[in-house]
Amino acid sequence: MSTSTDYDKMSKEEREVYDKAERAREAAEQAALPYTWKQELGDVSVVVPVPKGTRAKNLDIILQKKKLRVGLKGQDPILDGELCKDIKVEDSTWTLEDQQAIHIHLEKINKQQWWENVLTHHPKIDVRKIQPENSKLSDLDGETRGMVEKMMFDNQQKQMGKPTSDEAKKMEALKKFQAAHPEMDFSKAKIC
């Protein structure tokens, strides 16, 4: 698809067919990777299978702010490249589970952004289609929490047919201006 406007022009049924095909393509691309991964807003978890019986001393793992390399010593890396976003190296870890899988925890620097992929040269996922698990408002930073609470309040106001917080501020400003200028006619004033 060339642009999002092409998508916008599709009927609901066409969008569903397109979205289903895109999810299938994404799933096939992700399944072909030599690892599996999942993410939450704050971190990314990567699982890299290795031959059963692998020992930690046989691993070659590099975790850097913008780089990840995982492999077995003396062999080509299983994955090697630039991370799509920066990580907090000091909070990122790896462990060898049951001598057959490397579990890598990558702590995101930007905890408010979804990753399209782990390594920049790997296939991307459509982050607009991610449906995050429910979270508590208390999990959010102050600024984000305030923005979410405002959006929730405005949505409730709209459902009740009442003005949103922005509309209420505009009406209040108009009332103050009217009180300060009683000589002016505001009968045809509109709030935009």
C-alpha positions in Angstrom: 0.0 0.0 0.0 1.4 3.4 -1.0 -0.1 5.7 1.6 -2.3 5.8 4.6 -4.8 7.8 2.6 -5.3 4.7 0.4 -6.1 2.8 3.6 -8.5 5.6 4.6 -10.4 5.2 1.4 -11.0 1.5 1.9 -14.4 0.2 3.1 -14.6 -1.5 6.5 -14.6 -4.9 4.9 -11.6 -4.0 2.6 -9.7 -2.8 5.7 -10.4 -6.0 7.6 -9.1 -8.1 4.6 -6.1 -5.9 4.3 -5.3 -6.0 8.0 -5.7 -9.8 8.2 -3.3 -10.2 5.2 -0.8 -7.8 6.9 -1.0 -9.7 10.2 -0.4 -12.9 8.4 2.6 -11.4 6.5 4.0 -10.0 9.8 3.5 -13.3 11.6 5.4 -15.2 8.8 8.3 -12.7 8.8 8.5 -12.8 12.6 8.4 -16.6 12.6 11.4 -16.7 10.2 13.6 -14.8 12.7 16.1 -16.8 14.7 14.5 -15.6 17.9 11.1 -14.6 19.4 10.3 -11.3 21.1 7.6 -9.4 22.8 7.4 -6.0 24.4 5.7 -3.8 26.9 6.1 0.0 26.9 9.1 -0.2 29.2 11.0 -3.2 28.0 11.6 -5.8 25.3 12.1 -9.5 26.0 14.0 -11.6 23.4 14.4 -15.4 23.5 17.1 -17.0 21.4 17.1 -20.8 21.2 20.6 -22.4 21.3 21.6 -26.1 21.1 20.6 -28.1 24.2 23.5 -28.4 26.6 24.9 -25.0 25.8 26.9 -23.5 28.7 27.1 -19.8 29.5 30.9 -19.8 29.0 30.3 -20.8 25.4 28.2 -17.8 24.6 29.3 -14.6 22.9 26.8 -11.8 24.0 27.2 -8.1 23.6 24.6 -5.7 25.0 25.3 -2.0 24.2 23.2 1.1 24.0 22.5 0.6 20.3 23.9 -2.9 19.6 23.0 -6.5 20.3 25.1 -9.5 19.3 24.2 -13.0 20.4 26.0 -16.2 19.4 28.2 -19.1 20.3 31.9 -18.6 20.6 33.8 -19.5 17.4 30.6 -19.5 15.2 28.8 -16.8 13.2 26.4 -14.8 15.5 22.8 -15.9 15.7 21.9 -12.2 15.7 24.0 -9.2 15.3 23.1 -5.6 14.5 21.9 -2.2 15.6 19.0 -2.0 18.0 16.0 -0.1 16.6 16.0 2.1 19.7 18.4 2.9 22.6 18.5 0.7 25.7 19.6 1.2 29.3 22.6 -1.1 29.3 23.0 -1.1 33.1 19.3 -2.3 33.5 19.4 -4.8 30.6 20.3 -8.5 31.3 20.5 -11.9 29.8 20.3 -15.4 31.3 20.7 -18.9 29.9 17.6 -21.0 30.7 17.8 -24.8 30.9 21.0 -24.8 28.7 18.8 -24.3 25.6 17.5 -20.7 25.4 19.0 -17.3 26.1 16.5 -14.9 27.6 17.4 -11.2 27.0 15.7 -8.4 28.9 16.3 -5.0 27.2 15.2 -2.0 29.2 14.0 0.8 26.9 15.3 4.4 27.5 12.0 5.8 26.0 9.3 3.9 27.9 6.5 5.6 25.9 7.4 4.2 22.5 6.7 0.8 20.9 9.5 -0.8 18.9 8.9 -1.8 15.3 11.6 -4.5 15.4 14.5 -5.5 17.6 17.3 -5.0 15.1 17.0 -2.3 12.4 17.7 -4.8 9.5 14.9 -7.2 10.6 11.3 -7.0 9.4 9.1 -4.4 11.1 5.7 -4.8 12.8 2.9 -2.3 12.6 3.1 -0.6 16.0 -0.3 1.1 15.3 -2.0 -2.2 15.7 -0.5 -3.1 19.1 -3.1 -3.5 21.7 -1.4 -3.1 25.1 -2.5 -5.0 28.2 -4.6 -2.9 30.6 -2.5 -0.9 32.9 -3.2 1.2 36.0 -3.0 5.0 35.8 -0.6 4.8 38.7 1.9 3.0 36.4 2.2 6.2 34.2 4.5 9.1 34.8 2.8 12.3 36.0 2.5 14.1 32.6 1.2 11.1 30.8 -1.3 10.4 33.6 -2.6 13.9 33.5 -3.1 13.7 29.8 -4.9 10.4 30.1 -7.1 11.7 32.9 -8.0 14.8 30.8 -8.9 12.6 27.8 -11.1 10.4 30.0 -12.8 13.4 31.5 -13.4 15.0 28.1 -14.8 11.7 26.7 -17.2 11.5 29.7 -18.3 15.1 29.1 -18.9 14.5 25.4 -21.0 11.4 26.2 -23.2 13.5 28.5 -23.5 16.3 26.0 -21.5 18.7 28.2 -18.5 20.8 27.1 -15.0 19.3 27.2 -12.3 20.9 29.4 -11.0 23.0 26.5 -14.5 24.1 25.5 -15.2 25.1 29.1 -12.0 27.2 29.2 -13.0 29.0 26.0 -16.5 29.7 27.4 -15.0 31.0 30.7 -12.6 33.3 28.8 -15.5 34.6 26.7 -17.5 35.3 29.9 -14.6 37.2 31.4 -14.2 39.2 28.2 -17.9 40.0 28.1 -17.9 41.1 31.8 -14.9 43.4 31.0 -16.6 44.8 27.9 -20.3 45.2 28.6 -20.6 47.8 25.8 -19.9 45.2 23.1 -22.6 42.9 21.6 -21.7 39.2 21.9 -25.1 37.8 20.7 -23.6 36.4 17.5 -20.3 35.2 19.1 -19.3 31.6 18.4 -16.8 29.5 20.2 -14.5 27.6 17.8 
